[in-house]
Amino acid sequence: MTANTTNPTNPTDTPDPTGTPGTEKTAMTSTSSTSSTSTTDTTRTTGRTREAGRRGRAKGGKGRTPVPVFRHAVKSREERSFLVRTGAAGDARVRLSGYDLLTGPWYTPLTFFYRETLDGAELRASLARTLRRYPLLAGRLTRDQDGGLSVLCNDAGVRFTEAVSPEPMREYGPSLRTEPVIGSLLREVSAFRVVDRDTPLLKIRLTQMRGGGSVLGVMINHSLADGGNTLAFLESWSREHHGLDSPEEPFHDRTVLDALGRASTDPATVAGRAFTGVSRARLLATNIKVGLHKLATVATRFEAAELVAMKRAAQRQLTGEGSWVSTNDVLTAHIWQVLGELRGRDDEAAEWLGMIVSAQSRLGDALPAGYWGNCVSNSWTGTSAAALREGPLGRVAQDVRACLDSNTADKIRDEIAFLNSYRRAGVSRHVMSVRASDVFETALTVNNWSQFPLYRIDLGAGKPFWYEFPDLPVPTVHIAPTPAEDGGRDVYLCLAQEHAAVVREPAWLERLHVHGRTGGGGVPEGM
């Protein structure tokens, strides 16, 4: 199977299925490249506007209360689209691993806010140079005969859109989140329009704000890379933009990871696998269930001093061997307990916590240091609702630490072997998390990015002053560093709408930030 090659004079090769006839006038011109960057220039003027936020009705702690607007919308008018290539087309084909196939061909959007204005032309030039080290990003996805996926490294190109907004840059942060300006790209890209189509696997959207400042949206196909490796690519782009060498070359050959697969002989490891195979009916039912639930995200900041006080309180409850817990362990335990109290489920009801962890770190030297691809696993710990609410914070933090430590090299190798077996059988799409069906009633997932260099992506206009994480389709706690990288944490609570409304109430904010010096800690947006 081969992918189509983009026609540089036809900007409709990647259509916008949400476009409304009659609302958009497009003037198209084809421009030539001055280096290795091939471009298609499309200028658009659109009358479509984005809604400032979604309102809903949900049950709160005091009767029915409206769910507030969580985000401010950024609107843009003029747009120009470019197709960025390296100029070094090839015929390499990289077969994706079992971990890559877990995500499906969905896109992960990240948004960075800069006070100074980024130069689009310079960004495209440095991006073209960076893509020489990341040829998968300029390639196209194709289906293998056994149902797996491969990337054709044919330099078909990356979509780069430059837009102009009539709005000034605002003081975005946990108290004022914004609807990511890559929203129009999210509408444009459907996971069902990626495989065996001429659809870019990386899309960049640069929005220039009135009066100065830029917003950079990065949307990368999740089947190519996990969060850590996505940030590794952005760091490499940043260094290339400043003429600096990257510390290590990315390693793209997935066969090295596949070769590490080895079925475990430990019954406990096999029983504790994070993934399972399901029937087509159960897969469909789970996907429908996800689509029926409405979620909202609340962002809040835990200051460094607040986290120190929280950890001290937890450590005082622990003694003896194995009593050490990290700041993130304690923060995770605290949030899990607060949300358990908020849900108020029956005492004997099960409460599950899922932890997303790096499999790469567990494999050590067996995997090249520069391995670039999805390489994350997850593990679960559970307890009763009563034990979660009433247990000492230190003890719950120990459970979190034990959950993380359960991701041994043997467990990861067993997972790789398990995923490889499903790919060989042609049924990779029937693999899902063991708790996928519980995520809305009994489970919460934590994704910790606090060690990622989110605020070091300097592309010529200094470091970003804010980073925006997208809303997710399942209840998730996303932990990120603060812009000052001072030891604090910005936490995104993606919850069912009724729970998001309740957690914003003063009493629950005080409970969430009980370890803050003022009792209030960070304040979510809109307060």
WOCOR-V470186 format. One record per pair of residues at least 24 apart in sequence whose C-alpha atoms are under 10 Angstrom apart, sorted by the first residue. I is the first residue (numbers start at 1). GAP is how many residues later the second one is. Records with the same first field share a line. If there is no record, write none. Layout:
BEGIN
I = GAP ; GAP
END
This chain:
BEGIN
1 = 141 ; 142 ; 143 ; 144 ; 149 ; 151 ; 195
2 = 89 ; 91 ; 138 ; 139 ; 140 ; 141 ; 149 ; 150 ; 152 ; 194 ; 195
3 = 136 ; 137 ; 138 ; 139 ; 148 ; 149 ; 150 ; 151 ; 153 ; 192 ; 193 ; 194 ; 195 ; 196
4 = 136 ; 150 ; 152 ; 192 ; 193 ; 194 ; 195
5 = 134 ; 135 ; 149 ; 150 ; 151 ; 152 ; 192 ; 193 ; 194
6 = 77 ; 149 ; 150 ; 151 ; 192 ; 193 ; 194
7 = 33 ; 149 ; 191
8 = 24 ; 30 ; 31 ; 32 ; 33 ; 74 ; 75
9 = 30 ; 31 ; 32
10 = 30 ; 31 ; 32
11 = 29 ; 30 ; 31 ; 70 ; 71 ; 72
12 = 30
13 = 184 ; 185 ; 186
14 = 145 ; 174 ; 175 ; 179 ; 180 ; 183 ; 184 ; 185 ; 186
15 = 173 ; 174 ; 178 ; 184
16 = 168 ; 169 ; 170 ; 171 ; 172 ; 173 ; 174
17 = 170 ; 171 ; 172 ; 173
18 = 166 ; 169 ; 170 ; 171
19 = 27 ; 29 ; 165 ; 168 ; 169
20 = 28
22 = 24
23 = 24 ; 25
24 = 24
26 = 53
28 = 52 ; 53
30 = 52
31 = 51
33 = 51 ; 52 ; 92
34 = 91
35 = 50 ; 51 ; 52 ; 90 ; 93 ; 94
36 = 48 ; 49 ; 50 ; 51 ; 52 ; 88 ; 89 ; 90 ; 92 ; 93
37 = 45 ; 46 ; 47 ; 48 ; 49 ; 50 ; 84 ; 87 ; 88 ; 89 ; 90 ; 91 ; 92 ; 120 ; 121
38 = 44 ; 45 ; 46 ; 47 ; 48 ; 49 ; 86 ; 90 ; 118 ; 119 ; 120
39 = 42 ; 43 ; 44 ; 45 ; 46 ; 85 ; 118 ; 119 ; 120 ; 121
40 = 40 ; 41 ; 42 ; 43 ; 44 ; 119 ; 120 ; 121
41 = 38 ; 39 ; 40 ; 41 ; 42 ; 119 ; 120 ; 121
42 = 36 ; 37 ; 38 ; 39 ; 40 ; 119 ; 120
43 = 34 ; 35 ; 36 ; 37 ; 38 ; 118 ; 119 ; 120
44 = 33 ; 34 ; 35 ; 36 ; 37 ; 119
45 = 31 ; 32 ; 33 ; 34
46 = 30 ; 31 ; 32 ; 33
47 = 29 ; 30
48 = 27 ; 28 ; 29
49 = 24 ; 25 ; 26 ; 27 ; 28
50 = 24 ; 25 ; 26 ; 129 ; 131 ; 133 ; 134
51 = 24 ; 128
52 = 126 ; 127
53 = 125 ; 126
54 = 242
55 = 241 ; 442
56 = 238 ; 240 ; 441 ; 442 ; 445
57 = 440 ; 441 ; 444
58 = 438 ; 439 ; 440 ; 441 ; 442 ; 443 ; 444
59 = 438 ; 439 ; 440 ; 442 ; 443
60 = 282 ; 437 ; 438 ; 439 ; 440 ; 441 ; 442 ; 443 ; 444 ; 445
61 = 281 ; 437 ; 438 ; 440 ; 441 ; 442 ; 444 ; 447
62 = 440 ; 443
64 = 434 ; 437
65 = 433 ; 436 ; 437
66 = 431 ; 432 ; 435
67 = 229 ; 430 ; 431 ; 432 ; 433 ; 434 ; 435 ; 437
68 = 228 ; 429 ; 432 ; 433 ; 436 ; 457 ; 458
69 = 227 ; 456 ; 457
70 = 105 ; 106 ; 107 ; 108 ; 109 ; 226 ; 227 ; 228 ; 229 ; 430 ; 454 ; 455 ; 456
71 = 104 ; 105 ; 106 ; 107 ; 108 ; 109 ; 225 ; 226 ; 227 ; 454 ; 455
72 = 98 ; 100 ; 104 ; 105 ; 106 ; 107 ; 108
73 = 104 ; 105 ; 106 ; 107 ; 108 ; 110
74 = 91 ; 92 ; 93 ; 94 ; 95 ; 96 ; 104 ; 105 ; 106 ; 107 ; 108 ; 109 ; 133 ; 135 ; 141
75 = 88 ; 89 ; 90 ; 91 ; 92 ; 104 ; 105 ; 106 ; 108 ; 109 ; 132 ; 134
76 = 86 ; 87 ; 88 ; 89 ; 90 ; 91 ; 105 ; 108 ; 131 ; 132 ; 133
77 = 86 ; 87 ; 88 ; 89 ; 130
78 = 84 ; 85 ; 86 ; 87 ; 88 ; 129
79 = 82 ; 83 ; 84 ; 85 ; 86 ; 126 ; 127 ; 128
80 = 80 ; 81 ; 82 ; 83 ; 84 ; 125 ; 126
81 = 78 ; 79 ; 80 ; 81 ; 82 ; 123 ; 124
82 = 42 ; 75 ; 76 ; 77 ; 78 ; 79 ; 80 ; 122
83 = 41 ; 45 ; 55 ; 73 ; 74 ; 75 ; 76 ; 77 ; 78 ; 117 ; 120
84 = 40 ; 41 ; 43 ; 44 ; 45 ; 47 ; 54 ; 71 ; 72 ; 73 ; 74 ; 75 ; 76 ; 119 ; 120
85 = 39 ; 40 ; 42 ; 43 ; 44 ; 46 ; 47 ; 50 ; 52 ; 53 ; 54 ; 69 ; 70 ; 71 ; 72 ; 73 ; 74
86 = 39 ; 41 ; 42 ; 43 ; 44 ; 45 ; 46 ; 47 ; 48 ; 49 ; 52 ; 68 ; 69 ; 70 ; 71 ; 72
87 = 41 ; 42 ; 44 ; 45 ; 67 ; 68 ; 69 ; 70
88 = 43 ; 44 ; 47 ; 65 ; 66 ; 67
89 = 43 ; 46 ; 49 ; 50 ; 64 ; 65 ; 66 ; 67 ; 68
90 = 45 ; 49 ; 62 ; 63 ; 64 ; 65 ; 66
91 = 48 ; 61 ; 62 ; 63 ; 64
92 = 43 ; 44 ; 47 ; 59 ; 60 ; 61 ; 62
93 = 43 ; 46 ; 47 ; 48 ; 49 ; 57 ; 58 ; 59 ; 60 ; 61 ; 160
94 = 41 ; 42 ; 45 ; 47 ; 55 ; 56 ; 57 ; 58 ; 59 ; 158 ; 159 ; 160 ; 161
95 = 46 ; 47 ; 48 ; 49 ; 53 ; 54 ; 55 ; 56 ; 57 ; 157 ; 158 ; 159 ; 160
96 = 45 ; 48 ; 52 ; 53 ; 54 ; 55 ; 127 ; 128 ; 156 ; 157 ; 158 ; 159 ; 162 ; 277 ; 278
97 = 51 ; 52 ; 53 ; 126 ; 127 ; 156 ; 157 ; 158 ; 159 ; 160 ; 161 ; 276 ; 277 ; 278 ; 319 ; 322 ; 323 ; 326
98 = 50 ; 51 ; 125 ; 156 ; 159 ; 160 ; 276 ; 277 ; 317 ; 318 ; 319 ; 320 ; 321 ; 322 ; 323 ; 324 ; 325 ; 326 ; 330 ; 333
99 = 124 ; 125 ; 126 ; 127 ; 155 ; 158 ; 159 ; 260 ; 274 ; 275 ; 276 ; 277 ; 278 ; 316 ; 317 ; 320 ; 321
100 = 48 ; 49 ; 50 ; 122 ; 123 ; 124 ; 125 ; 126 ; 154 ; 273 ; 274 ; 275 ; 276
101 = 46 ; 47 ; 48 ; 49 ; 121 ; 122 ; 123 ; 273 ; 318 ; 322 ; 327 ; 328 ; 330
102 = 120 ; 121 ; 173 ; 272 ; 317 ; 326 ; 327 ; 328 ; 329 ; 330 ; 331
103 = 118 ; 119 ; 120 ; 121 ; 122 ; 123 ; 271 ; 326 ; 329
104 = 45 ; 87 ; 88 ; 117 ; 118 ; 119 ; 120 ; 324 ; 325
105 = 36 ; 44 ; 85 ; 86 ; 87 ; 88 ; 89 ; 90 ; 96 ; 115 ; 116 ; 117 ; 118 ; 119
106 = 80 ; 83 ; 84 ; 85 ; 86 ; 88 ; 95 ; 113 ; 114 ; 115 ; 116 ; 117 ; 118
107 = 78 ; 79 ; 82 ; 83 ; 84 ; 94 ; 95 ; 96 ; 111 ; 112 ; 113 ; 114 ; 115 ; 116 ; 117
108 = 78 ; 94 ; 110 ; 111 ; 112 ; 113 ; 114 ; 115 ; 117 ; 118 ; 119 ; 122 ; 361 ; 362 ; 364
109 = 71 ; 72 ; 73 ; 74 ; 76 ; 77 ; 93 ; 94 ; 95 ; 108 ; 109 ; 110 ; 111 ; 112 ; 113 ; 359 ; 360 ; 361 ; 362
110 = 70 ; 71 ; 72 ; 94 ; 106 ; 107 ; 108 ; 109 ; 110 ; 117 ; 120 ; 121 ; 344 ; 357 ; 358 ; 359 ; 360
111 = 67 ; 68 ; 69 ; 70 ; 71 ; 93 ; 94 ; 95 ; 104 ; 105 ; 106 ; 107 ; 108 ; 343 ; 353 ; 355 ; 356 ; 357 ; 358 ; 359
112 = 68 ; 94 ; 102 ; 103 ; 104 ; 105 ; 106 ; 342 ; 343 ; 345 ; 351 ; 352 ; 353 ; 354 ; 355 ; 356 ; 357
113 = 56 ; 57 ; 58 ; 59 ; 60 ; 94 ; 100 ; 101 ; 102 ; 103 ; 104 ; 342 ; 350 ; 351 ; 352 ; 353 ; 354 ; 355
114 = 55 ; 94 ; 95 ; 98 ; 99 ; 100 ; 101 ; 102 ; 344 ; 345 ; 346 ; 347 ; 348 ; 349 ; 350 ; 351 ; 352 ; 353
115 = 54 ; 55 ; 56 ; 94 ; 97 ; 98 ; 99 ; 100 ; 346 ; 347 ; 348 ; 349 ; 350 ; 351
116 = 53 ; 92 ; 93 ; 95 ; 96 ; 97 ; 98 ; 99 ; 344 ; 345 ; 346 ; 347 ; 348
117 = 89 ; 90 ; 91 ; 92 ; 94 ; 95 ; 96 ; 97 ; 98 ; 342 ; 343 ; 344 ; 345
118 = 88 ; 89 ; 90 ; 94 ; 95 ; 96 ; 97 ; 98 ; 340 ; 341 ; 342 ; 343 ; 344
119 = 43 ; 87 ; 89 ; 95 ; 340 ; 341 ; 342
120 = 40 ; 41 ; 42 ; 43 ; 85 ; 86 ; 87 ; 88
121 = 41
122 = 119 ; 337 ; 338
123 = 37 ; 83 ; 114 ; 115 ; 117 ; 118 ; 336 ; 337
124 = 34 ; 36 ; 80 ; 117
125 = 115 ; 116
126 = 111 ; 112 ; 113 ; 114 ; 115 ; 116 ; 117 ; 333
127 = 31 ; 33 ; 77 ; 107 ; 109 ; 110 ; 111 ; 113 ; 114
128 = 29 ; 30 ; 109 ; 112
129 = 108 ; 111 ; 112
130 = 103 ; 104 ; 106 ; 107 ; 108 ; 109 ; 110 ; 111 ; 116
131 = 24 ; 26 ; 27 ; 102 ; 105 ; 106
133 = 100 ; 103 ; 104 ; 116 ; 117 ; 118 ; 119
134 = 99 ; 102 ; 115 ; 116 ; 117 ; 118 ; 238
135 = 117
136 = 65 ; 66 ; 88 ; 89 ; 116
137 = 63 ; 64 ; 65 ; 66 ; 83 ; 84 ; 87 ; 88 ; 96
138 = 62 ; 63 ; 64 ; 65
139 = 59 ; 60 ; 61 ; 62 ; 63
140 = 54 ; 55 ; 56 ; 57 ; 58 ; 59 ; 60 ; 61 ; 62
141 = 53 ; 54 ; 55 ; 56 ; 57 ; 58 ; 59 ; 60 ; 80 ; 82 ; 83
142 = 52 ; 53 ; 54 ; 55 ; 56
143 = 52 ; 53
144 = 282
145 = 281
146 = 276 ; 277 ; 278 ; 279 ; 280 ; 281 ; 282
147 = 275 ; 276 ; 277 ; 278 ; 279 ; 280 ; 281 ; 282
148 = 274 ; 275 ; 276 ; 277 ; 278 ; 279 ; 280 ; 281
149 = 46 ; 47 ; 74 ; 274 ; 279
150 = 45 ; 46 ; 73 ; 74
151 = 44 ; 45 ; 50 ; 72 ; 73
152 = 44
156 = 42 ; 43 ; 44 ; 45
157 = 41 ; 42 ; 43 ; 44 ; 45 ; 46
158 = 41 ; 42 ; 43 ; 44 ; 45 ; 46 ; 62
159 = 40 ; 41 ; 42 ; 43 ; 44 ; 45 ; 46 ; 60
160 = 40 ; 42 ; 43 ; 44 ; 45 ; 46 ; 57 ; 58
161 = 24 ; 42 ; 43 ; 44 ; 45 ; 46 ; 56
162 = 42 ; 43 ; 44 ; 45 ; 46 ; 54
163 = 42 ; 43 ; 44 ; 45 ; 46 ; 51 ; 52
164 = 42 ; 43 ; 44 ; 45 ; 46 ; 50
165 = 42 ; 43 ; 44 ; 45 ; 46 ; 49 ; 50
166 = 42 ; 43 ; 44 ; 45
167 = 41 ; 42 ; 43 ; 44 ; 45
168 = 40 ; 41 ; 42 ; 43 ; 44 ; 45 ; 46
169 = 39 ; 40 ; 41 ; 42 ; 43 ; 44 ; 45 ; 46
170 = 39 ; 43
171 = 294 ; 295
172 = 293 ; 294 ; 295 ; 296 ; 353
173 = 126 ; 127 ; 128 ; 292 ; 293 ; 294 ; 295 ; 309 ; 310 ; 317 ; 351 ; 352
174 = 124 ; 125 ; 126 ; 127 ; 292 ; 293 ; 294 ; 308 ; 316 ; 317 ; 318 ; 348 ; 349 ; 350 ; 351 ; 352
175 = 123 ; 124 ; 125 ; 126 ; 347 ; 348 ; 349 ; 350 ; 351 ; 352
176 = 123 ; 348 ; 349 ; 350 ; 351
177 = 120 ; 121 ; 122 ; 289 ; 290 ; 291 ; 292 ; 347 ; 348 ; 349
178 = 289 ; 290 ; 291 ; 292
179 = 289 ; 290 ; 291 ; 292
180 = 35 ; 36 ; 37 ; 287 ; 288 ; 289 ; 290 ; 291
181 = 24 ; 25 ; 26 ; 34 ; 35 ; 36
182 = 24 ; 25 ; 33 ; 34 ; 35 ; 36 ; 37
183 = 34 ; 287
185 = 32 ; 33 ; 34
186 = 33
189 = 30 ; 32
191 = 30
194 = 27
213 = 248
214 = 247 ; 250
215 = 249 ; 251 ; 252
216 = 243 ; 248 ; 251
217 = 250 ; 251
222 = 151 ; 152
223 = 150 ; 151
224 = 28 ; 148 ; 149 ; 150
225 = 147 ; 148 ; 149 ; 150 ; 151
226 = 132 ; 146 ; 147 ; 148 ; 149 ; 150
227 = 131 ; 146 ; 147 ; 148 ; 149 ; 220 ; 221 ; 222 ; 225
228 = 130 ; 144 ; 145 ; 146 ; 147 ; 148 ; 221 ; 223 ; 224 ; 225
229 = 141 ; 142 ; 143 ; 144 ; 145 ; 146 ; 223
230 = 142 ; 143 ; 144
231 = 221 ; 222 ; 223 ; 225 ; 226
232 = 138 ; 140 ; 220 ; 221
233 = 139
234 = 219 ; 220 ; 222 ; 223 ; 224 ; 225
235 = 218 ; 219 ; 221 ; 222 ; 223 ; 224
236 = 221
237 = 220 ; 221 ; 222
238 = 218 ; 219 ; 220 ; 221 ; 222
239 = 218 ; 219 ; 220
240 = 219
241 = 217 ; 218 ; 219
242 = 216 ; 217 ; 218
247 = 123
248 = 121 ; 122 ; 123
249 = 120 ; 121 ; 122 ; 123
250 = 118 ; 119 ; 120 ; 121 ; 122 ; 123
251 = 116 ; 117 ; 118 ; 119 ; 120 ; 121 ; 122
252 = 116 ; 118 ; 119 ; 120 ; 121
253 = 115 ; 118 ; 119 ; 120
254 = 117 ; 118 ; 119 ; 120
256 = 110 ; 111 ; 112 ; 115
257 = 103 ; 106 ; 109 ; 110 ; 111 ; 114 ; 116 ; 118 ; 156 ; 159
258 = 155 ; 158 ; 159 ; 161 ; 162
259 = 107 ; 108 ; 154 ; 157 ; 158 ; 161
260 = 103 ; 106 ; 107 ; 149 ; 152 ; 153 ; 154 ; 155 ; 156 ; 157
261 = 149 ; 150 ; 151 ; 152 ; 153 ; 154 ; 155 ; 156 ; 157 ; 158 ; 159 ; 160
262 = 148 ; 149 ; 150 ; 151 ; 152 ; 153 ; 154 ; 155 ; 156 ; 158
263 = 147 ; 148 ; 149 ; 150 ; 151 ; 152 ; 153 ; 154 ; 155
264 = 146 ; 147 ; 148 ; 149 ; 150 ; 151 ; 153 ; 154
265 = 145 ; 149
266 = 144 ; 145 ; 148
268 = 143
269 = 137 ; 138 ; 139 ; 141 ; 142 ; 143 ; 145 ; 146
270 = 140 ; 141 ; 144 ; 145 ; 148
272 = 107 ; 108 ; 134 ; 139 ; 162
273 = 104 ; 105 ; 106 ; 107 ; 134 ; 138 ; 139 ; 141 ; 142 ; 145 ; 160 ; 161
274 = 80 ; 103 ; 104 ; 105 ; 106 ; 133 ; 137 ; 138 ; 141 ; 158 ; 159 ; 160 ; 161
275 = 102 ; 103 ; 104 ; 140 ; 143 ; 144 ; 156 ; 157 ; 158 ; 159 ; 160 ; 161
276 = 139 ; 142 ; 143 ; 146 ; 154 ; 155 ; 156 ; 157 ; 158 ; 159 ; 160
277 = 141 ; 142 ; 145 ; 150 ; 151 ; 152 ; 153 ; 154 ; 155 ; 156 ; 157
278 = 149 ; 151 ; 152 ; 153 ; 154 ; 155 ; 156
279 = 148 ; 151 ; 152
280 = 147 ; 149 ; 150
281 = 149
282 = 148 ; 155
283 = 146 ; 147 ; 148 ; 149 ; 153 ; 154
284 = 146
285 = 152
286 = 146 ; 150 ; 151 ; 152 ; 153
287 = 149 ; 150
289 = 147 ; 148 ; 150 ; 151
290 = 146 ; 147 ; 149 ; 150 ; 183 ; 184
291 = 182 ; 183
292 = 181
293 = 147 ; 180 ; 181 ; 182 ; 202 ; 203 ; 204
294 = 179 ; 180 ; 181 ; 201 ; 202 ; 203 ; 204
295 = 145 ; 176 ; 177 ; 178 ; 179 ; 180 ; 181 ; 198 ; 199 ; 200 ; 201 ; 202 ; 203 ; 204 ; 205
296 = 175 ; 176 ; 177 ; 178 ; 179 ; 196 ; 197 ; 198 ; 199 ; 200 ; 201 ; 202 ; 203 ; 204 ; 205
297 = 172 ; 173 ; 174 ; 175 ; 178 ; 179 ; 180 ; 194 ; 195 ; 196 ; 197 ; 198 ; 199 ; 200 ; 202 ; 203 ; 204
298 = 173 ; 179 ; 193 ; 194 ; 195 ; 196 ; 197 ; 199 ; 202 ; 203 ; 205 ; 206 ; 225 ; 226 ; 227 ; 228
299 = 170 ; 178 ; 179 ; 180 ; 191 ; 192 ; 193 ; 194 ; 195 ; 205 ; 223 ; 224 ; 225 ; 226
300 = 189 ; 190 ; 191 ; 192 ; 193 ; 204 ; 209 ; 212 ; 213 ; 221 ; 222 ; 223 ; 224 ; 225
301 = 178 ; 179 ; 180 ; 181 ; 187 ; 188 ; 189 ; 190 ; 191 ; 212 ; 220 ; 221 ; 222 ; 223 ; 224
302 = 29 ; 179 ; 180 ; 185 ; 186 ; 187 ; 188 ; 189 ; 210 ; 211 ; 213 ; 214 ; 218 ; 219 ; 220 ; 221
303 = 179 ; 183 ; 184 ; 185 ; 186 ; 187 ; 210 ; 212 ; 213 ; 214 ; 218 ; 219
304 = 178 ; 181 ; 182 ; 183 ; 184 ; 185 ; 212
305 = 181 ; 182 ; 183 ; 210 ; 211 ; 212 ; 216
306 = 182 ; 183 ; 207 ; 208 ; 209 ; 210 ; 211 ; 212 ; 213 ; 214 ; 215 ; 216
307 = 24 ; 180 ; 181 ; 182 ; 206 ; 208 ; 209 ; 214
308 = 179 ; 180 ; 207 ; 208
309 = 205 ; 206 ; 207 ; 208
310 = 24 ; 83 ; 84 ; 203 ; 204 ; 205 ; 206
311 = 82 ; 83 ; 86 ; 204
312 = 82 ; 203
313 = 79 ; 80 ; 81 ; 202
314 = 78 ; 79 ; 80 ; 81 ; 82 ; 83 ; 84
315 = 78 ; 79 ; 80 ; 82 ; 83
316 = 77 ; 78
317 = 75 ; 76 ; 77 ; 78
318 = 74 ; 75 ; 76 ; 77 ; 79 ; 80
319 = 75
322 = 76 ; 79 ; 80
323 = 71 ; 72 ; 74 ; 75 ; 78
324 = 70 ; 73 ; 74 ; 77
325 = 69 ; 70 ; 72 ; 73 ; 74 ; 75 ; 76 ; 77
326 = 71 ; 72 ; 74 ; 75
327 = 70 ; 160
328 = 69 ; 72 ; 73 ; 120 ; 122 ; 151 ; 161
329 = 65 ; 67 ; 68 ; 69 ; 70 ; 71 ; 72 ; 73 ; 75
330 = 63 ; 64 ; 65 ; 66 ; 67 ; 68 ; 70 ; 71
331 = 62 ; 66 ; 69 ; 148 ; 158 ; 160
332 = 64 ; 65 ; 68 ; 69 ; 114 ; 115 ; 116 ; 145 ; 146 ; 147
333 = 55 ; 59 ; 60 ; 61 ; 62 ; 63 ; 64 ; 65 ; 66 ; 67 ; 68
334 = 54 ; 58 ; 59 ; 60 ; 62 ; 63 ; 177 ; 178 ; 179 ; 180
335 = 111 ; 142 ; 156 ; 158 ; 176 ; 177 ; 178
336 = 52 ; 53 ; 57 ; 60 ; 61 ; 64 ; 107 ; 108 ; 109 ; 110 ; 141
337 = 48 ; 50 ; 51 ; 52 ; 53 ; 54 ; 55 ; 56 ; 59 ; 175
338 = 50 ; 51 ; 165 ; 170 ; 171 ; 173 ; 174 ; 175
339 = 49 ; 50 ; 105 ; 154 ; 156 ; 160 ; 164 ; 169 ; 173
340 = 44 ; 45 ; 46 ; 47 ; 48 ; 49 ; 102 ; 103 ; 104
341 = 44 ; 45 ; 47 ; 48 ; 49 ; 167 ; 170
342 = 47 ; 157 ; 158 ; 160 ; 161 ; 166
343 = 42 ; 98 ; 99 ; 155 ; 156 ; 159
344 = 41 ; 42 ; 45
345 = 39 ; 40 ; 41 ; 44 ; 96 ; 97
346 = 38 ; 39 ; 40
347 = 37 ; 38 ; 39 ; 40 ; 41 ; 42
348 = 35 ; 36 ; 37 ; 38 ; 39
349 = 34 ; 35 ; 36 ; 37 ; 38 ; 92 ; 93
350 = 32 ; 33 ; 34 ; 35 ; 36 ; 37 ; 38 ; 88 ; 91 ; 92 ; 93
351 = 30 ; 31 ; 32 ; 33 ; 34 ; 35 ; 36 ; 37 ; 87 ; 90 ; 91 ; 92 ; 93
352 = 28 ; 29 ; 30 ; 31 ; 32 ; 33 ; 36 ; 83 ; 86 ; 87 ; 89 ; 90 ; 91 ; 92 ; 93
353 = 26 ; 27 ; 28 ; 29 ; 30 ; 46 ; 47 ; 50 ; 82 ; 86 ; 89 ; 90 ; 91 ; 92 ; 93 ; 123
354 = 24 ; 25 ; 26 ; 27 ; 28 ; 46 ; 49 ; 50 ; 79 ; 81 ; 85 ; 89 ; 90 ; 91 ; 92 ; 93 ; 122 ; 123
355 = 24 ; 25 ; 26 ; 45 ; 46 ; 48 ; 49 ; 89 ; 90 ; 91 ; 92 ; 93 ; 122
356 = 24 ; 48 ; 89 ; 90 ; 91 ; 92
357 = 47 ; 48 ; 50 ; 89 ; 90 ; 91
358 = 46 ; 49 ; 54
359 = 48 ; 49 ; 50 ; 52 ; 53 ; 54 ; 56 ; 57
360 = 49 ; 52
361 = 46 ; 47 ; 48
362 = 43 ; 45 ; 46 ; 47 ; 48 ; 49 ; 50 ; 51
363 = 45 ; 46 ; 47 ; 49 ; 50
364 = 45
366 = 43
375 = 37 ; 41
376 = 36
377 = 30 ; 34 ; 35 ; 38 ; 39 ; 56
378 = 25 ; 26 ; 28 ; 29 ; 34 ; 55 ; 56 ; 67 ; 68 ; 69
379 = 24 ; 25 ; 26 ; 27 ; 28 ; 54 ; 55 ; 56 ; 66
380 = 24 ; 26 ; 54 ; 55 ; 63 ; 64 ; 65
381 = 25 ; 62
382 = 60 ; 61
384 = 58
385 = 57
436 = 38
439 = 35 ; 36 ; 37
440 = 34 ; 35 ; 55 ; 56
441 = 34 ; 55
443 = 31 ; 32 ; 33
444 = 30 ; 31 ; 32 ; 33 ; 50 ; 51
445 = 29 ; 30 ; 31 ; 32 ; 33 ; 49
446 = 29 ; 30 ; 31 ; 32 ; 33 ; 47
447 = 29 ; 30 ; 31 ; 32 ; 33 ; 45
448 = 29 ; 30 ; 31 ; 32 ; 33 ; 43
449 = 29 ; 30 ; 31 ; 32 ; 40 ; 41 ; 42
450 = 28 ; 29 ; 30 ; 31 ; 32 ; 35 ; 37 ; 38 ; 39 ; 40 ; 41
451 = 28 ; 29 ; 30 ; 34
452 = 28 ; 29
453 = 27 ; 28 ; 32
454 = 26 ; 27 ; 28 ; 29 ; 31
455 = 26 ; 27 ; 28 ; 29 ; 30
456 = 27 ; 29
468 = 24
470 = 24
471 = 24
489 = 33
490 = 32 ; 34
491 = 31 ; 33
492 = 32
END
